[in-house]
Amino acid sequence: MIIAWKPAPAHLLPLILGVLAFAGWGAYANKASANRNLTTEVSLLQTERSGFVNRQRELEQANIDLVREWQGKLASSREELARAVAARDAAKGQLGSSQRELVASKKRLDQARERVSETGSIKPAKPSKKATSKP
């Protein structure tokens, strides 16, 4: 014989409320566990973030140091270039002066040759025996 249990509505209400309470507490426990996992993840991410921030600061400082170093090298190179340009300008001046002296010397030589050819007092130079003799 099968006994059919037919609960009264007054008996169903506590049963339904118990099932709902159990489901609610299960959802709460699940959510709390997820929140703990998220809290752990957030703390790990914050640790990583602070590490990245520190690394960024180190890189920025290294960048600043490199910029200063290259600025010093650039200033040194500019000074060296200025000295080289000054030396080149001085050499150009000396070259111009030497060229003017050479032109003046050639002119004096030509004038001396003209005077010699007019007076005929100095014979043309003979080639030197040392220059023509062979070993």
C-alpha positions in Angstrom: 0.0 0.0 0.0 1.2 3.3 -0.9 0.8 6.0 1.5 0.3 9.3 -0.2 1.4 12.1 1.9 -0.5 15.3 1.3 1.0 18.1 3.3 -1.1 20.8 4.6 -0.2 24.3 3.4 1.0 25.2 6.9 3.6 22.4 6.6 4.8 23.5 3.1 5.6 27.0 4.1 8.5 26.1 6.6 9.8 23.6 4.1 9.9 26.2 1.3 11.4 28.8 3.6 14.0 26.3 4.7 15.0 25.5 1.1 15.1 29.2 0.2 17.2 30.0 3.3 19.6 27.1 2.5 19.9 28.4 -1.1 20.4 31.9 0.1 23.2 30.9 2.5 24.7 28.8 -0.3 24.7 31.8 -2.6 26.1 34.0 0.2 29.0 31.5 0.8 29.7 31.3 -2.9 29.8 35.1 -3.2 32.0 35.4 -0.1 34.4 32.9 -1.6 34.4 34.8 -4.9 35.1 38.0 -3.0 38.0 36.4 -1.1 39.4 35.3 -4.5 38.9 38.8 -5.9 40.5 40.3 -2.8 43.5 38.1 -3.2 43.7 39.0 -6.9 43.4 42.7 -6.2 46.2 42.5 -3.6 48.4 40.6 -6.1 47.7 43.2 -8.8 48.5 46.0 -6.4 51.8 44.4 -5.6 52.5 44.0 -9.3 51.5 47.6 -9.9 53.8 48.9 -7.2 56.6 46.9 -8.7 55.8 48.3 -12.1 55.7 51.9 -10.7 59.1 51.3 -9.0 60.5 49.9 -12.3 59.2 52.9 -14.1 60.8 55.3 -11.6 64.1 53.4 -12.1 63.8 53.7 -15.8 63.0 57.4 -15.7 66.0 58.0 -13.5 68.2 56.0 -15.8 66.8 58.0 -18.7 67.5 61.3 -16.9 71.1 60.1 -16.2 71.6 59.1 -19.9 70.2 62.5 -21.1 72.6 64.3 -18.7 75.5 62.1 -19.9 74.7 62.7 -23.6 74.2 66.5 -23.0 77.7 66.5 -21.5 79.1 64.6 -24.4 77.3 66.9 -26.8 78.7 70.0 -25.1 82.2 68.5 -25.2 81.8 67.7 -28.9 80.6 71.3 -29.6 83.6 72.7 -27.7 86.0 70.4 -29.7 84.3 71.4 -32.9 84.7 75.1 -32.0 88.4 74.5 -31.3 88.8 72.7 -34.6 87.0 75.5 -36.5 89.2 78.1 -34.8 92.3 76.0 -35.8 91.1 75.7 -39.3 90.4 79.5 -39.5 93.9 80.2 -38.2 95.4 77.8 -40.7 93.5 79.5 -43.5 94.8 82.8 -42.3 98.3 81.5 -42.3 97.8 80.0 -45.7 96.6 83.3 -47.1 99.5 85.1 -45.5 102.0 82.5 -46.8 100.5 82.7 -50.3 100.8 86.5 -50.3 104.4 86.1 -49.1 105.0 83.6 -51.9 103.5 85.9 -54.5 105.6 88.8 -53.2 108.8 86.6 -53.2 108.0 85.5 -56.8 107.5 89.1 -57.8 110.9 90.1 -56.2 112.5 87.1 -57.9 111.1 88.1 -61.3 112.2 91.7 -60.8 115.6 90.6 -59.8 115.8 88.4 -63.0 114.7 91.3 -65.1 117.4 93.5 -63.5 120.0 90.8 -64.1 119.0 90.3 -67.7 119.1 94.1 -68.3 122.6 94.5 -66.8 124.0 91.1 -67.8 126.2 91.1 -64.8 125.1 87.7 -63.4 125.4 84.6 -65.5 122.6 82.1 -65.5 123.0 79.4 -62.9 124.6 76.1 -64.1 123.1 72.9 -62.9 125.0 71.5 -59.9 127.4 68.7 -60.4 125.9 66.8 -57.5 122.5 66.9 -59.0 123.7 65.6 -62.4 126.2 63.0 -61.1 124.9 59.5 -60.8 126.0 57.1 -58.1 
